[in-house]
Amino acid sequence: MNDRGWRTFFAVLAGVAVIYFGTTGREPGEDGGISGGLIVLALLAAALVWHLTRPAAK
């Protein structure tokens, strides 16, 4: 897999992890939906991973 493939994989994995950990651990009576803030946080995490895993300049 090339560099871009790995970067995409890790960025998506980071976003899914944020959503997963953001929705687990709620009280049984709480609403189980995904909030807009959680989506924004997942997108920011994915963008951060995408930025931090870029190849070094040649």
ZADO-1210 file (C-alpha; in nm, 4 decimals, padded with zeros to 6 digits):
<atoms>
<atom x="00.0000" y="00.0000" z="00.0000" code="MET" pos="1"/>
<atom x="00.1377" y="00.3421" z="-00.0855" code="ASN" pos="2"/>
<atom x="00.1807" y="00.6354" z="00.1533" code="ASP" pos="3"/>
<atom x="-00.1518" y="00.7933" z="00.0636" code="ARG" pos="4"/>
<atom x="-00.3337" y="00.4658" z="00.1284" code="GLY" pos="5"/>
<atom x="-00.1829" y="00.4345" z="00.4749" code="TRP" pos="6"/>
<atom x="-00.2548" y="00.7996" z="00.5528" code="ARG" pos="7"/>
<atom x="-00.6176" y="00.7553" z="00.4505" code="THR" pos="8"/>
<atom x="-00.6489" y="00.4353" z="00.6535" code="PHE" pos="9"/>
<atom x="-00.5123" y="00.5946" z="00.9709" code="PHE" pos="10"/>
<atom x="-00.7178" y="00.9124" z="00.9254" code="ALA" pos="11"/>
<atom x="-01.0410" y="00.7149" z="00.8885" code="VAL" pos="12"/>
<atom x="-00.9424" y="00.4952" z="01.1818" code="LEU" pos="13"/>
<atom x="-00.8880" y="00.8024" z="01.4009" code="ALA" pos="14"/>
<atom x="-01.2264" y="00.9463" z="01.3046" code="GLY" pos="15"/>
<atom x="-01.4059" y="00.6184" z="01.3741" code="VAL" pos="16"/>
<atom x="-01.2253" y="00.5829" z="01.7071" code="ALA" pos="17"/>
<atom x="-01.3389" y="00.9288" z="01.8169" code="VAL" pos="18"/>
<atom x="-01.6984" y="00.8474" z="01.7239" code="ILE" pos="19"/>
<atom x="-01.6812" y="00.5079" z="01.8951" code="TYR" pos="20"/>
<atom x="-01.5357" y="00.6373" z="02.2204" code="PHE" pos="21"/>
<atom x="-01.7664" y="00.9391" z="02.2091" code="GLY" pos="22"/>
<atom x="-02.0782" y="00.7233" z="02.1960" code="THR" pos="23"/>
<atom x="-01.9809" y="00.4496" z="02.4438" code="THR" pos="24"/>
<atom x="-02.0034" y="00.4922" z="02.8158" code="GLY" pos="25"/>
<atom x="-02.3289" y="00.6850" z="02.8190" code="ARG" pos="26"/>
<atom x="-02.5973" y="00.6302" z="03.0761" code="GLU" pos="27"/>
<atom x="-02.8712" y="00.3851" z="02.9701" code="PRO" pos="28"/>
<atom x="-03.1349" y="00.6604" z="02.9677" code="GLY" pos="29"/>
<atom x="-02.9366" y="00.9044" z="02.7532" code="GLU" pos="30"/>
<atom x="-02.9976" y="00.9609" z="02.3849" code="ASP" pos="31"/>
<atom x="-02.7739" y="00.7323" z="02.1779" code="GLY" pos="32"/>
<atom x="-02.7353" y="00.9564" z="01.8741" code="GLY" pos="33"/>
<atom x="-02.4207" y="01.1143" z="01.7401" code="ILE" pos="34"/>
<atom x="-02.4059" y="01.4873" z="01.8054" code="SER" pos="35"/>
<atom x="-02.2803" y="01.7445" z="01.5594" code="GLY" pos="36"/>
<atom x="-01.9950" y="01.8329" z="01.7923" code="GLY" pos="37"/>
<atom x="-01.8782" y="01.4730" z="01.7925" code="LEU" pos="38"/>
<atom x="-01.8744" y="01.4688" z="01.4121" code="ILE" pos="39"/>
<atom x="-01.6680" y="01.7880" z="01.4067" code="VAL" pos="40"/>
<atom x="-01.4268" y="01.6417" z="01.6629" code="LEU" pos="41"/>
<atom x="-01.3901" y="01.3241" z="01.4532" code="ALA" pos="42"/>
<atom x="-01.3188" y="01.5297" z="01.1407" code="LEU" pos="43"/>
<atom x="-01.0591" y="01.7348" z="01.3270" code="LEU" pos="44"/>
<atom x="-00.8912" y="01.4178" z="01.4561" code="ALA" pos="45"/>
<atom x="-00.8829" y="01.2715" z="01.1051" code="ALA" pos="46"/>
<atom x="-00.7381" y="01.5944" z="00.9632" code="ALA" pos="47"/>
<atom x="-00.4725" y="01.6019" z="01.2357" code="LEU" pos="48"/>
<atom x="-00.3684" y="01.2431" z="01.1633" code="VAL" pos="49"/>
<atom x="-00.3630" y="01.3182" z="00.7890" code="TRP" pos="50"/>
<atom x="-00.1374" y="01.6178" z="00.8543" code="HIS" pos="51"/>
<atom x="00.0968" y="01.4418" z="01.0977" code="LEU" pos="52"/>
<atom x="00.1512" y="01.1375" z="00.8743" code="THR" pos="53"/>
<atom x="00.2545" y="01.3255" z="00.5609" code="ARG" pos="54"/>
<atom x="00.5801" y="01.2118" z="00.4042" code="PRO" pos="55"/>
<atom x="00.8950" y="01.4107" z="00.4686" code="ALA" pos="56"/>
<atom x="00.9928" y="01.6716" z="00.2103" code="ALA" pos="57"/>
<atom x="01.2692" y="01.5601" z="-00.0231" code="LYS" pos="58"/>
</atoms>
